[in-house]
Amino acid sequence: MIKFPRTVLIVEDEEIIRTSLREFLLEDGYIVFVADSVEAALAAARERDFHVAICDVQLPDGDGVALLRKLRQLNPALFGLIITAYATVENAVDAFKAGAFDYLVKPVIFSDLSHKLGRLFEYRELSLENQALRRELARLNEGDELIGSSKAIQELKEAIRKVAVTNSNALLVGESGTGKALVARMIHRWGPKRDERFIAFSCATRPVELLEATLFGAEGHATNGAVGDIPGHLRTAAEGTVFLDDIAQLPTAMQARLLRAMELQEATPLGGTKPYQTQARIVASTSHDLTTLVAERKFDEALFYRLNGVKLPIPALRERLDDIPELVEFFVAKHSRAMGQRVTGATSETIRLLMSGGWRGNVRQLDNAIERAVMMCEGPEIRPQDLPPDLQGVSQSLPDTDDLRSALRHYEKLHISRVLKGCPDKREAAKRLRLGLSSLYRKIEELQIDLD
């Protein structure tokens, strides 16, 4: 019996053949869908993912080989079998070029179909596993890297390269979970002092005395419970990089000490009298508006301008939704390896669902969601039901209707509203939606989208 659910789409215009194939495959344990035309097959493929499509060459509204090409464009992980009444070399070559795994000759012999489908699924699962392993190996060789090919990520990588080679201090600004610590490591790794130490330090560390001693160092019994001297991160890093995470949490008194260390390249340990030289690069991060904190006298203005000279904004995940498929592949490989699971990816339906999310927790939230999905997954691919419950409900706001046009109109309104909420600039929103600006305004009016 079949261990995991395997979905098959049968595209055959002859009802007797279509029905007999469906009944045989159902008895064999497959989940079967049927279509009698190219149009019906494409509509079904847009609604859900299929593992295999069995297509007749001659269909009333088109060619089965061309259909298979279109189906694989919608779902590259789909494999195909072609049914033909005349087995010729030319037909076979065309079928294989379209991505068919094999072909069947009419009248279809059920034992032949069963054998070829079994071999196809074995090959498909092995192929997907090999692809996942190759991607994982490539990423392991690259080391920690920003995942994604979107314009926002490409621009960020280019900015990181320019900052890294100068050995300048930098300020990373972005929401929680966007990957600021990863960007800091990339700045260090791509810089001229990559062989020196990289030290990450949270400015929210408490008590304040411990925070100060850890960063600047301490001599003797300057801190409660301390035995001997504490060198301090600024001294230990030497010519490397000190990453100050959440710089807005640094106490005001220490902000002045940090500014002095950056300007004079020297610091004095807590309880000490003799300063030491510090040449470490400072990379700080924040998810707060430092300009507001400066105005409220909660952040040192001089330190702000010292850091703000080289500022790198880190985009939120909702601003680079096109990167989600690559991020999912990366996290699936990471968590599958850690858990010893044989999960190779996610279905197209799952990817579409993830790309419709709001992602307030950004990449960290996606990472956690995929970790949970890999744990819950019972097959080789993550399905929507494997995701956390709050994500499963993302696309469930469609109206309770069977009318396709009404459902599509409702979804279109939801999608455009979400993009406009994340990007109030209409011109930029139109670019993301791949619409002309006039078309976007027309959609807003037609769909009665509230812009408030």
N, C-alpha and C positions, 0 to 999 in steps of 0.2 A: 504493500500500500504506500501511497505518497505521504512522505513525512511532513512536508510543509505545504500550505495552500499554493497551488499552481494554477494561474488563470490563463485560459486559452480563448482567443477570439477566432471564430470560424466565419469566413467571408465566402459565401457560396450562394448563387442565385437559384440553383435547383433545390426545391424544397425537400425532396426525398433524400438527396445526398446530405443536405444540411442537417436534417432531423436525425438521420441515422448516425452521422458523425457525432452529433451532440449527445445522443443517448449512449453511444459506446464510450465516449470520454467521461461522461458523468459516472458511469458504472466503474470506470477505471480510477475514479477518485479526483478528477480534475474539476475546477470551477470553470464553467463554460458559458460564453456569451456568443450570440450569433448575429450576423448582419447579412443582408441580401444584396448590397450594393456598395460602391465606393463611398458614397455620401453617408450612408448609415454607419459604415465602418469608421470613418473619420470622426463622426459625431460621438460614437462610443469611445474612441480613443481619447477624445478630449475630456470625457467625463471621468475616466479611470485608467489605471495602468494595467497592461496585459504583459504577461511574460512571453507569450508566443502568439503569433497570428498565423493562421492557416488560410491562405488566400488562393482562390481559383484564378487562373490566368484570364479567362474570359468572363467579364462582368457586364451587366447591361449598361452601365454608365462609365465604363473605363476599363483600364488594364490592371490586372492584379499585381504585376511586377512593379508598375509605377506606384500603385497603392502602397506596396510594402516600403518603398523609399519614403513616402510621406509619413507612414506610421513610425518609421525609425527616426524621422526628424522630430516627431512629437515625443518619442521616447527612445533614446539611443540604446537603452538596455533591452529593448524588445528583439526577439529572434523570430525568424519566419520560416514557414514551409510553404512551398508553392504546389498547387494541384493543377495538373495539366492533362489534357486528353491525348496529347502527342509528345512523347519524350524525344526531343531532338537535342543535339549538341548546342545549337544556337539558343534554344529555350533555357537549357541548363546554365549556360554562360550568363545570359541576361539575368536569370534568377539569382545567381551567386553574386553578380555585380551589385544587385539591389540589396544584398545583405541576407539572402536566404541561406539557411543552414543546409537544406536538402530539398528534394521535391518528391511528390507523390504522383503516380500515374492512375488515371481513371480506368476502370472502376477501382476505387481505393480498397486495398486489402487491409483489414483491421489489424492483423498481426504485424504487418509492415509499418503501419501508422504508430502502433504502440512501441515498437522497437525504435523507430526514428525519433519519436518524442522523448523516449527515455534517454537516448544518447544525446539529444539536443539539450535537455535539462542538465545532464551531467557536465557537458561542455560549457553551458552557460554559467553554471555555478563556479566551475573551475576558472573560467575566463574572468568573471567578476572578482574572484578572490585574488587572482594574479594581478589584476589592475590595482586593487587596493594595496597589495604588497609593494608594487612598484612605486605607487604614490607615497606610501609610508617610507620606503627606502630613500626616495628622493628628498623627502622632507627631513629625514634623519641626517642626511648628508649636508643639507643646507643649514641645520641648526635652527635655533629660534628665529622665526621670520613672521612678518605680517602676512597673513593669508588673504588673498583677494586680488582681483584684476581690475576693479572699478577705477574710474578716473580719480576719485577721492584718495584711494590707497596709493595709486601710482604717483600722485602729486606729493603725498606724505612721504613716500620712500625717497623721492628726489630731494625733498627738503631735508630729510635725515642725512642723506649723503653729503649735502652741502655743509650742514652744521657739523657733522662728525669730523671731517677732515681739518676743520679750523681749531679744534680743541677748545672751543668757546663754551661758556656756561649756557644753559638753556632752560626754558620754562615750558612744560607740557601742560596744555589746558584741555580738559575733556571731561565728559560725564563719568561717573563711576562705572567700571566694567568695560571701558573702551580699549584697554590695553596699554596704559601709560607706562607701566613697569617694563613691558616688552619693548616699547619704543626707546626707553632709556637704555636698555641693554644693547639695542641695535646701534645707538649713538656711540656707545663705548666700543662695541665690537668692530664698527666700521671706522673708528678713529685711529690716530697714529700711536696711541698708548694702549692698544688692545691687549697686549701681554701683561699689563699692570692689573691691579685688583679692581673689581667692581663691587661696591658695597651698597646694599639697599638698606634704607633706614626710615622708619615711620616717625614722623614728627608728632604723632598723637601719643607717643610713648609717655607714660606717667610712672612715678612722680617726676616732677620737673628736674629735680636734682640728678636723678638717674639719666634723664634725657640729655642734660648738659654734659655730664661726665662721659656718656657714651659717645657723644658727637665730638666734644673738644678734648676729652681726656681728663684725668684727675690724678693728683699726687697724694701719696700717703693715705690717711684715713679721711679724705675729704668728703666721701659719701658714706652714708649709713651702711655698716656691714662690710665695707670694702676692705680688702686685705692687699696691701701693696699698691702699685700704680696701675692706672687704666690708661692705655696709650691714646684712645680716641680714634674714631673713624677717619677724621681729617688727616691724622698722622699715619695711620695704618694704610690708607689708600695710596700714600706716596704720590705718584704721578698718574694714578688711575682715576676712577670716577666714583663719586659719592652721590647716590640717588636719594634725594630727600622727598619722600612720598607724603603728600598732603601738607605742603608747606604752610598753608593757611592756619594749621593747628600749632605751628611753632610759637611758643610764648614770646610776647613782645620784647622782653628783656634779652632773649637769646637772638632775636632778629638782628639787633644792633651788633652783637658779637659775630654773627655769621657775615654780616655786611663787611665788618672790619677784616675778617679772615679772607674774604673774596678780594677786597681792594688792596690790602697790604701783603697778602699771601703769607700770613702768620697768625697763629692763635696761641693763647695761653691756657694751659690746663687748669681745671678747677682746683683751687688750693695751692697752685704754683705761682711763681713769680717770673720765671724765665720763658719767653715765647719760643715756639718752634716754627720752622718753615713748613708751609703747606702749599703744594702745587697741584692738588687734586682738582679735577673738573667737577663743577657742581651742576647736576641736572635735577631740577625741582619739578613737582607736579601739583596740580590743584584741580578740583572740580568746583571751586567757588569763584565768584567774580571778585578778583583782587582789587579792581578799581573801586568797587563799592566799599570793600573793607578798608582801603586807604582813606576814602572820604569819611568813614566812620571812625578813623584813627585806631583801627584794630589791626592794621598791618603797616609796617614801616615803609614810608613812601620811597626813601632812597633805595632800600632793598628791592622794592617792587620795580623801580626803573632799572636797577642793575640786572635783574632777572628778565624783565620784559623786553630787553633789547633783542633777544633771540627767542621768539615765542612760536611754538608749534601747536596749532589746534589739532586735536585728535577727533576725527569724525565719529558720530554716533552710528550704531549699526543701522538704524532706520534711514540714515543718509547714504548707505551703501548696500542696499538689499540685494543687489546683483552678486555680492560676494558670498551670500549665504550658502549656495551649493558647494563652493570650495571649502568654506568653513566646516560644513557638515561632514564632508569627506575627511577632513583633517581630524575632527573630533571623533568620528566613528573609528578611524584607524587607531587613534590614541587610546580610547577607552576599550576597544575590542582587545587590543594587545594587553592592556593592564588587567582585564578581567578574564582573559583566556577565552573570549567568545569568538565565534566565526561569523560576525556580522560584517558585511562587505559594503553596505551603503544604505541609502534610503530610497523609497519609491518616489516617482515624480509627484504623486499626489501629496506625499509628505513634504516634499520640497516646496510645492506651491503653498501649502498650509503655513509652513515656516516663514515664507516670504510675505505673508499677509499679516504677520504679527507686529505689535507695537514696539517690543523689545526695550522696555524701560531699563532693564538691567544690562542691556547691550550684549557684547560678546560673552561676558561671563555668564549671563543668563542662558544664552544658547549652548554654551559648553555644558552647563549643568543639565539642561534639557536633554542633550544628546547622551550624556552619561547615564541618565535615568532610562532613556529609550533603549540603549544597548543592553542594560540590565534586564529590561522587561521583554525585549525582542525574542521571539521564538523561532524566527526564520532567518534567512541570510540578509534580509532588507528590513529597515525600520518602516513600520506602517503608522498611519495617524494615531491609531489606538495605543501605540507604544509611548506616545508623547505624554508629558504631564497634563493633567486634566484641564488646567487653565489655558493651555495651548490648543487642546482639542476643540475648544469652544470658539476659537478665533473666527472660523469661517462658518459658524452655525447661525449667523444672523440673517440668512437668506429667508425670504418669505415662505410661508407654508403653502406652496402652490406647485402644480405640475406644469404650469405655463412657462416654457423655457424663456420666452422673450421677457416676461415679467421678472423672472429670477435673474437674468443677465443684466437687465436694467437696474435692478436693486443692487447687485454686486458692483456694477460700474459706478453707481453713486457712492457706495461705501469706499471703493478703492480711490476714486478721485478726491473724496473728502479727506481720507487719511493722508494722501500726498500733500494736499493743500495745508493741512494742519501742521505737518512737519516742515513745510516749505512755503511760507506766506508769499514769497515773491512769485507772482504768476508766471513770469517769463521762465524762471528756473523750473517751476512746477511743470510747465508745458514741455520743457526739454526732457524732464525725467519721464513724463508720460508718453513721450514721443508723439506729441500733438503740436499743431501750429497754435500760436497764441489765440488767434481768432476762434479756432476749433474748441479750445479749452473754455473760452467765454460762452460759446454756444452750448457746450455740455453743461456748464454751470446753470445756465438759464433753463435748458430743457429738463434737467434732472432736479431743478429747484434746490440746489445745494446751498446751505446756509453758510455764509462766509464769516459769521461772527464767532 
